[in-house]
Amino acid sequence: MKKIKYYYNTNTLRYEKLITPFRVKLLRIFGFLSALLVSSVLIIWLYTKFIPKPTDQESRLKEEIMKDNYRVLSEKVKTLQEQMAGLEKRDNEVYRSIFEANPVPDSARAKLQEKSKELDKVNVISDDELGKTISLDLNNISARIAYQENSYAGIEKLINNQESKLACIPAIQPISNKDLTRIASGFGFRIHPIYGIPKMHNGLDFTAPQGTPIYATGDGTVTTAGEGTGTGNHVIINHGYGYETVYMHMVRIKARDGQRVKRGEVIGWVGSTGASTGPHCHYEVHINGRKVDPVYFFYNDLNAEQYDRVLKLAATGSAKSFD
C-alpha cells in the first residue's frame, strides 16, 4: 500500500497532502542514475586494476616467456655472428693469403645479403618487433654463411690447383751440379767478358763441358726454341702463373716451339754459341716480366746447408760473366 505523506501548512494552519512535482522526481531519478553510473565505473576500474583476468595473466606470462626466449636467441645470434666474423677474417687473412688470392671485400658479402631471396621466408616468423629483429639477424647470418661456402669452394679449387702450380714453379738447377762447383757467375753487375765494362747480369752462369744436358726447371710450354744474336741457341719456357725461364748458349736444342715439357726433362745441351767466352749455360728466371735472381729457385734439389753454400757461391763468384 502506497504511503501518503502530509505536511503542516502554516498559512492555513492545516495538515495538507504532500505532492512532489514531476520536475523534482525527474531530478531525483537522474541523480540516482548518475551516482549509479559513476559507482559502476569506479568499481570496474578498481577491479581491472587490482584484480587481473585469467586471460591477462596468461598473456603476461606468454610475453615474459617470449622475452626470455628472445634474450636467449639474441645471445646465440651474437655468438654466431662473432664466429662468422672469425671465419671471414681467417678466410681473408689466412687461407686466401696462402694461395695469393685476393681477399673478399665486405661490400661483396653485404651485396649478397641483399640479394638473398630464399631466406626471406624467415620474415614470416612473426609480425611483432621481436620476431622481425630475430628474422633480420638470421637472414644476415644465413646469407654470410652461404657466401662463405662459395668462398671456401673457391679456395678448394685453389688447393686443387696448388699441386699443378708447385710443379710449374722453377725449383731445380738447370744442369746437374751435385758437388756445387758449376756456378761461375751470379746475378747482379758483372764485368762483361767482351766489352770489359760493368753490365747487369740478369741470371746465373753454370760452367760445364760442352754437351752436358740442360734440364727444364719446372713444368711448362716452350715458347721459343731457336737462335739469337747474343743468346745463341736458346730456349724460353712459359711455366704459367707469371713464371718464365730462359736457357742460353746451347750447342744443340732438343725442345721445340709449343712443346709441353716436365721438370727435369732435357731441353738441350751446354755449348758456347752466341756472345759467350766458354761452354756454359746462362740461366734466367722471370716473374711477371721482371728478371729475378735464379738462386732462390733451387729449393727442390738442395738441403739447407747446400742452399746456403750456393747463395755464398753466387754472391762471391767471378766478377766477370761468361756472356
Secondary structure, 3 states (H helix, E strand, C coil): CCCCCEEEECCCCEEEECCCCHHHHHHHHHHHHHHHHHHHHHHHHHHHHHCCCHHHHHHHHHHHHHHHHHHHHHHHHHHHHHHHHHHHHHHHHHHHHHCCCCCCCHHHHHHHHHHCCHHHHHHHHCCCHHHHHHHHHHHHHHHHHHHHHHHHHHHHHHHHHHHHHHHHCCCCCCCCCCCCCCEEECCEEEECCCCCCEEEECCEEEECCCCCEEECCCCEEEEEEECCCCCCEEEEEEEECCEEEEEEEEEEECCCCCCEECCCCEEEEEECCCCCCCCEEEEEEEECCEEECHHHHCCCCCCHHHHHHHHHHHHHCCCECCC
